[in-house]
Amino acid sequence: MSVRGAKLPAAARVAPWLVGAALVVAAGAVTAMTPLAAALLDPFAVRGAAGDPIQSRTLVADVRDLSFADQVTVSDADWTADGNWLVVGLTVSAPTTEVDAAIGVASLEIDGRVYQASERPSTSLVDVDLRVGTETVGVLAFELPDDIESGTAELKLSGRYPTPELDDVVAFSVDLDAASTRPSIELEPPHLGSP
């Protein structure tokens, strides 16, 4: 009897097609679940709300208050700037070591747009050395477009490095509707101690 002319059973003919289809579906699932290359190096967000202290590897931070102002001033430097300013009052310290303990990058994300804390005021908390067990009280000033006066935002604070790869970032959810509005705010320099 010749095997050449014999027909294979239906299950034997369909099995390779089913196995192939299953492998294609499995490959698609693996591709869909694999994170992008950038996600492998993203920072870890330590999230919280304004008014509750959050601790990361290099920072302990708490948002004290939010205020909108049409003008900010630094009296010691005879510096003034007009615009739509959001001034964020913070209390920060170092959790365990003073090595790399500073706010290196402060950003505010509103509706998918990211704004960096202004470097123009000399009294900014950015790059101020922090101490273990002693709070530093100060402000960050964000110059925003005129149309931003309400909504919710996310304030992110990270350590000294501008790209905190595989490190943690403090992320506060802030309600801009709860921010006070003042015509002018004098930005005080950071100081040690209670607010």
Secondary structure, DSSP 8 states (H G I E B T S, - for coil): --STT----HHHHHHHHHHHHHHHHHHHHHHHHS--TGGGT--EEEEEETTS-EE-SS-EEEEEEEEEEEEEEEGGGTEEEEEEEEEEEEEEEBSS-STT-SB-EEEEEETTEEEE--SSSTTBSBT---BBTB-EEEEEEEEE-TT-SSSEEEEEEE-SSSS-TTSEEEEEEEEGGG-EEEEEEE----EES--
